[in-house]
Amino acid sequence: MHDEVSVDVPDGAVGTGAVVFVCAACGVALTGPLERLPAVPDPPYFAWWESDERGPSPATVPPGRYAVETEPYGAPLVVTDVPGPAMPRRGTMGDGHGRWLVSRGPRGNIVIDPDEARGLELRHASAACCGATPDGGMNQVCGCGTLVATLCSDCCLPYELHLSAAHVRAVPAVPAVPAVPPVPAVRAGAEEAGPAPAGR
């Protein structure tokens, strides 16, 4: 049984009300404005083994959006008798002794396109051939030194950033102020002159 994590996201309506996620420790913005999706999408198909250059797959979540992961994700990984995906959008994993592993990590992660994040640095908890994996737990640190997220970026895995619901909070995005058109200059004496006389 897993403890449910309450995600403090203003505006219960999905798809309305953009929010910015900030570090709960220092308050610095970690994303730009993002709008919520009803669920984490399936990752785009990507034949990474045929790619000329090793790198991350296309992002699971489109730019400008976020979704809440309802299933356990990341470390710790524990032994299970039931074979199946170790965590959402991930294949099966073993422990080297022929035993299946499954995530007992937190629920409620906020999943975003990693390219939407701001000011985070990678601190490898579990590195792979050409990216990071979630197997060792959180691996993204805020400028204040707080671990706040888990990056999944290895070439053969979905490209996702999981903001920890326990280490970030959502604040309403401030709408952009529209530019005010300039007021036309009034020529000196124009007001005193009054309306132009009617044509003859």
LOBA-142415 format. One record per residue (C-alpha): residue in three letters; x, y, z. Coordinates in Angstrom, 2 decimals, padded with zeros to 5 digits. Each point is the difference from the previous one (the first is absolute). Layout:
+-----+---------+---------+---------+
|   r |      xx |      yy |      zz |
+-----+---------+---------+---------+
| Ala |       X |       Y |       Z |
...
+-----+---------+---------+---------+
//
This chain:
+-----+---------+---------+---------+
|   r |      xx |      yy |      zz |
+-----+---------+---------+---------+
| Met |  000.00 |  000.00 |  000.00 |
| His |  001.37 |  003.43 | -000.93 |
| Asp | -000.73 |  003.31 |  001.67 |
| Glu | -001.81 |  002.40 | -002.28 |
| Val |  001.76 |  003.30 | -000.55 |
| Ser | -002.14 |  003.10 | -000.14 |
| Val |  001.21 |  002.22 | -002.82 |
| Asp | -000.57 |  003.65 |  000.85 |
| Val | -001.09 |  001.24 | -003.43 |
| Pro | -002.37 |  002.98 | -000.16 |
| Asp | -003.02 | -000.15 | -002.28 |
| Gly | -001.47 | -003.47 |  000.03 |
| Ala | -001.14 |  000.31 | -003.61 |
| Val |  002.27 | -001.91 | -002.33 |
| Gly |  001.29 |  002.04 | -002.92 |
| Thr | -000.79 |  003.38 |  001.53 |
| Gly |  002.01 |  002.23 |  002.25 |
| Ala |  003.72 | -000.04 | -000.77 |
| Val |  002.34 | -000.46 |  002.96 |
| Val |  003.71 |  000.41 |  000.64 |
| Phe |  001.80 | -002.57 |  002.14 |
| Val |  002.39 |  001.44 |  002.55 |
| Cys |  002.48 | -001.54 |  002.43 |
| Ala | -001.76 | -000.51 |  003.33 |
| Ala |  003.24 |  000.77 |  001.86 |
| Cys |  001.05 |  003.30 | -001.59 |
| Gly | -002.96 |  001.06 | -002.18 |
| Val |  001.97 |  000.37 | -003.25 |
| Ala | -001.96 | -000.81 | -003.18 |
| Leu |  000.97 | -003.35 | -001.49 |
| Thr | -002.30 |  000.19 | -003.05 |
| Gly | -001.82 |  002.50 | -002.15 |
| Pro | -003.82 | -000.02 | -000.15 |
| Leu | -001.39 | -003.51 | -000.52 |
| Glu | -003.56 | -001.31 | -000.46 |
| Arg | -001.18 | -003.35 |  001.30 |
| Leu | -000.78 | -003.04 | -002.13 |
| Pro | -002.58 | -002.52 |  001.25 |
| Ala |  002.62 | -002.79 |  000.13 |
| Val |  003.60 | -000.75 | -000.90 |
| Pro |  000.02 | -000.78 | -003.76 |
| Asp |  001.53 | -003.09 | -001.52 |
| Pro |  003.57 |  000.71 | -001.13 |
| Pro |  000.43 |  000.69 | -003.72 |
| Tyr |  001.33 | -002.94 | -001.98 |
| Phe |  003.75 |  000.38 | -000.49 |
| Ala |  002.29 | -002.66 | -001.51 |
| Trp |  003.02 |  001.02 |  002.06 |
| Trp |  002.00 | -003.00 | -001.19 |
| Glu | -000.17 |  001.30 | -003.57 |
| Ser |  001.00 |  003.58 |  000.85 |
| Asp |  003.31 |  001.29 | -001.37 |
| Glu |  000.64 |  002.00 |  003.17 |
| Arg | -000.65 | -001.22 |  003.52 |
| Gly | -002.14 |  002.39 |  001.97 |
| Pro | -003.35 |  000.33 |  001.71 |
| Ser | -003.24 | -001.08 | -001.60 |
| Pro | -002.71 |  002.56 | -000.82 |
| Ala | -001.57 |  001.26 |  003.24 |
| Thr | -003.00 | -001.88 |  001.39 |
| Val | -001.77 |  003.22 |  001.03 |
| Pro | -000.35 |  002.77 | -002.62 |
| Pro |  001.47 |  003.46 |  000.63 |
| Gly | -002.11 |  002.32 |  002.13 |
| Arg | -001.80 | -002.85 |  001.75 |
| Tyr |  000.34 | -002.20 |  003.09 |
| Ala | -001.71 | -003.11 |  001.33 |
| Val | -000.16 | -001.68 |  003.40 |
| Glu |  001.37 | -003.55 |  000.30 |
| Thr | -002.40 | -002.03 |  002.13 |
| Glu |  002.20 | -003.12 |  000.23 |
| Pro |  003.22 | -000.55 |  001.99 |
| Tyr |  003.06 |  001.20 | -001.89 |
| Gly |  003.75 | -000.23 |  000.55 |
| Ala |  001.91 | -001.29 |  003.00 |
| Pro | -000.25 | -002.06 |  002.07 |
| Leu | -000.30 | -003.10 | -002.17 |
| Val | -001.08 | -003.11 |  001.91 |
| Val | -000.28 | -003.69 | -000.83 |
| Thr | -003.39 | -001.24 | -001.14 |
| Asp | -001.41 | -003.40 | -000.96 |
| Val | -002.15 |  001.49 | -002.75 |
| Pro |  001.84 |  000.73 | -003.27 |
| Gly | -000.96 |  003.22 | -001.71 |
| Pro |  001.18 |  003.56 | -000.65 |
| Ala |  002.27 |  001.27 |  002.76 |
| Met | -001.69 |  003.41 | -000.22 |
| Pro | -002.23 |  001.88 | -002.44 |
| Arg |  001.27 |  000.10 | -003.61 |
| Arg |  002.89 | -002.28 |  000.92 |
| Gly |  000.66 | -003.64 | -000.78 |
| Thr |  000.72 | -002.81 |  002.41 |
| Met |  003.09 |  000.14 |  002.21 |
| Gly |  001.91 | -002.68 |  001.91 |
| Asp |  002.43 |  000.12 |  002.90 |
| Gly |  002.69 | -002.24 | -001.48 |
| His | -001.29 | -003.04 |  001.91 |
| Gly | -002.94 | -000.67 | -002.28 |
| Arg | -002.46 |  001.86 |  002.22 |
| Trp | -002.41 |  002.61 | -001.36 |
| Leu |  000.14 |  003.57 |  001.30 |
| Val | -002.78 |  002.55 |  000.35 |
| Ser |  000.02 |  003.63 |  001.07 |
| Arg | -001.10 |  000.97 |  003.49 |
| Gly |  000.86 |  003.63 | -000.69 |
| Pro | -002.30 |  002.94 |  000.62 |
| Arg | -003.32 |  000.62 | -001.71 |
| Gly | -001.10 |  003.40 | -001.18 |
| Asn |  003.11 |  001.05 | -001.96 |
| Ile | -000.61 |  002.90 | -002.39 |
| Val |  001.17 | -001.20 | -003.42 |
| Ile |  001.27 |  002.60 | -002.48 |
| Asp |  002.14 |  000.31 | -003.10 |
| Pro |  003.56 |  000.25 |  001.40 |
| Asp |  000.67 |  002.90 | -002.36 |
| Glu | -002.62 |  002.03 |  001.92 |
| Ala |  002.07 | -000.04 |  003.21 |
| Arg |  002.04 |  002.98 |  001.15 |
| Gly |  003.10 |  000.22 |  002.15 |
| Leu |  000.33 | -003.69 |  000.85 |
| Glu |  003.31 | -001.87 |  000.07 |
| Leu |  000.47 | -003.73 | -000.48 |
| Arg |  001.30 | -001.89 |  002.99 |
| His |  000.35 | -003.60 | -001.19 |
| Ala | -001.60 | -002.46 |  002.34 |
| Ser | -000.16 | -002.67 | -002.69 |
| Ala |  001.70 |  000.69 | -003.32 |
| Ala | -000.33 | -002.02 | -003.19 |
| Cys |  001.84 | -000.12 | -003.33 |
| Cys | -001.13 |  003.41 | -001.27 |
| Gly | -002.36 |  001.52 |  002.54 |
| Ala | -001.56 | -000.31 |  003.41 |
| Thr | -002.42 | -002.59 |  001.35 |
| Pro | -002.49 |  000.20 |  002.88 |
| Asp |  001.31 | -003.21 |  001.58 |
| Gly |  002.08 |  001.75 |  002.67 |
| Gly | -002.55 |  002.63 |  000.99 |
| Met |  000.00 |  003.77 | -000.37 |
| Asn |  002.87 |  001.34 | -002.09 |
| Gln | -000.88 |  003.65 | -000.68 |
| Val |  001.05 |  002.69 |  002.44 |
| Cys | -001.30 |  003.57 |  000.31 |
| Gly |  002.48 |  002.87 |  000.24 |
| Cys | -000.61 |  000.07 |  003.77 |
| Gly |  001.35 | -003.55 |  000.28 |
| Thr | -003.34 | -001.79 |  000.48 |
| Leu | -000.71 | -003.16 | -001.98 |
| Val | -003.32 |  000.70 | -001.70 |
| Ala | -000.43 | -002.32 | -002.99 |
| Thr |  000.90 | -003.18 | -001.83 |
| Leu |  001.22 |  000.13 | -003.60 |
| Cys | -000.45 | -002.96 | -002.32 |
| Ser |  002.06 |  000.68 | -003.13 |
| Asp |  001.83 | -003.15 | -001.07 |
| Cys | -000.38 | -000.78 | -003.70 |
| Cys | -002.09 | -003.15 |  000.49 |
| Leu | -002.39 |  001.50 |  002.57 |
| Pro | -002.83 |  002.55 | -000.15 |
| Tyr |  001.23 |  003.60 |  000.20 |
| Glu | -001.65 |  001.41 |  003.11 |
| Leu |  000.65 |  002.25 |  002.98 |
| His | -001.87 | -000.88 |  003.18 |
| Leu | -000.30 |  002.91 |  002.42 |
| Ser | -000.43 | -001.32 |  003.53 |
| Ala | -003.38 |  000.98 |  001.44 |
| Ala |  001.66 |  000.15 |  003.42 |
| His |  002.69 |  002.45 | -001.14 |
| Val | -001.77 |  002.40 | -002.37 |
| Arg | -003.22 |  001.98 |  000.12 |
| Ala | -002.21 |  001.54 | -002.66 |
| Val | -000.83 |  003.69 | -000.12 |
| Pro | -002.39 |  001.65 | -002.47 |
| Ala |  001.78 |  001.33 | -003.06 |
| Val | -000.17 |  003.77 | -000.33 |
| Pro | -001.63 |  000.81 | -003.34 |
| Ala |  002.03 |  002.11 | -002.38 |
| Val | -001.02 |  003.65 |  000.04 |
| Pro | -001.04 |  001.06 | -003.51 |
| Ala |  001.94 |  002.88 | -001.47 |
| Val | -001.86 |  003.31 |  000.22 |
| Pro | -000.09 |  001.78 | -003.36 |
| Pro |  001.58 |  003.44 |  000.11 |
| Val | -002.35 |  002.99 |  000.29 |
| Pro |  000.22 |  002.22 | -003.08 |
| Ala |  001.68 |  003.31 |  000.70 |
| Val | -002.31 |  003.04 | -000.06 |
| Arg |  001.32 |  002.99 | -001.89 |
| Ala |  000.25 |  003.18 |  002.03 |
| Gly | -003.04 |  002.18 | -000.46 |
| Ala | -002.10 | -002.77 | -001.57 |
| Glu | -002.45 | -000.07 |  002.92 |
| Glu | -000.49 |  003.77 | -000.01 |
| Ala | -000.64 |  000.06 | -003.73 |
| Gly | -003.22 | -002.02 |  000.36 |
| Pro | -001.59 | -002.05 | -002.78 |
| Ala |  000.89 |  000.78 | -003.59 |
| Pro | -002.61 |  002.13 | -001.83 |
| Ala | -002.41 | -001.79 | -002.30 |
| Gly |  000.91 |  000.05 | -003.68 |
| Arg | -001.76 |  002.46 | -002.29 |
+-----+---------+---------+---------+
//
